[in-house]
Amino acid sequence: MLDGGRGRATDSSPPRGVTFEEFYAVTFQPLTIQVFAYTGDLAAAQDLVQEAFCRALARWKQVGGFDDPAAWVRRVAWNLATSRWRRARVAAQFARRHRPEHVAAPSPDRVALAQALSTLPPKLRRAVILHYLADLPISDIARQEGVAEGTVKSWLHHGRTALAAQLTDKEDHHG
C-alpha cells in the first residue's frame, strides 16, 4: 500500500507548504497522462484525476502534509479507474468508440503503444506505466501495489516482453 501517501517524494511532488492550487498546477497533467496510459481514454482519465483532486482538496490539511501527496492522488485515481471498469465496462467501451475527440491525432507510434498497453493485464500495465511513464522506482511501485519488489520486477519483465512481441509483430506486418 501507499502508507497513506507518506512514501518517498518524487519529482512530481511539490515541497511541503505549497498551496493546493500550486500542487494541482504541478501535478494535474503528469497524473492525467499516467491515468490516460492506463485507461486508454483521455476524457475518462481527466475525469478520474479531477475526482481524485477533489477528494484531496477535501482532505488537504492531511494530504498536503504527506511526503508525496501526488502518490495519494494517483492511488485514488487508479482506484476510481478500477471501480469504473467494474461498474460499467460495456458502457465505457461503447462511449469510448462513439465519443468525438477534440484533440490532435496521436502519432502512429503512440497509437501502437496505447494499443499494446491495452492488451496487458491490469497489474502489468500499471507496473509498466508507473515505472516508465511516472519514473517511479520499483520500491515505490511495490509499496503502492502491496507486493514484493521481486513481483514488480517480474511484472515489468513480462510487460516488456509482451509489449516487445506486439510492437515487433506490428512493425514486421507494416514494415
Buried (B, 14 or more C-beta within 10 A) or exposed (E): EBEBBBBEBBEBBBEEEBEBEEBBEBBBEBBBBBBBBBBBBBBBBBBBBBBBBEBBBEEBEEBBBBBBBBBBBBBBBBEBBBEBBEEEEEEBEEEBEEEEEEEEEEEEEEEBBBEBBEEBEEBBBBBBBBBBBBEBBBEBBBBBBEBEBEBBBBBBEBBBEBBEEBBEEBEEEEE
